[in-house]
Amino acid sequence: MKKILLASPLFILRRECEKDLFGVLSDLQALGFDGVEMLGFFGRKPEEIARHLRGENFIAMGNHVPYAEFEADFQKVAGDHEALGVKYITVSLDRAHLPCGENYPETVDKLNEWAHALNSRGISLLFHNHAGEFYPANDDQNALEKLLSDVEPMKLEPDLGWMGIAGEEPAKYLKRYADRSPVLHFKDFYAIPGMPVGEEGVANPGLSRFAFRPTGYGVMRYPVLIGPALDCKPEWIVADHDDAYDNDIYHELFLSMNYIQELLAMVSKH
């Protein structure tokens, strides 16, 4: 089995990155991660970040970029990420740009255009799901499915934890989009009985009674999901974790990374 690389997200460390981005990157490399998924540049130039990463033998595998930044200056977004050296850019969409949103038709045209243009530069455009993209978009598809059918050159970055929070079965999406999921997010959470849901039957992160946990320490069935996950032939797995609350962030990221490493090692023996 080809080695799957493990990345840490920067979302959980965003406040620390504002103070000392390079210190955070060095700490994550020392922790044992192969790379990092960026959350912007934190006031640094892409070329500067790239130089630091080369010196650390560390990889920026991707970055999250709001739709508005693409729309404001696509060429700058593309050029900055070529300079950084990422292979993936994840576009963030608000409700107005998702299926049934008022800006959706023009969004589809632009996402197709941007995805093709990035492909020509060796960069893949990704969409990362949360719990809110599973509302019905038509009789046959939810919003996530419609978006992916309307923007064929865009790939999926499945967040399995948010799928679980939404009450969806992650394996279904891993199987359906096995050829479009080069980066997987392994997130975990602890659900409290009676967890309320939003009007659309989807868990609402603002109201739901659940807490994030390190990967492997919550209710997600990763020993069951690892088979469909590996069938996607992912290049990267992100040990995703949104909030450590009052616990040590680096320790919880290490727990997530170590769990995924052990799970992959067990699978490789069989």
Order of alpha helices (4+ residues) and beta strands (2+ residues): beta-alpha-beta-alpha-beta-alpha-alpha-beta-alpha-beta-alpha-beta-alpha-alpha-beta-beta-beta-alpha-beta-alpha
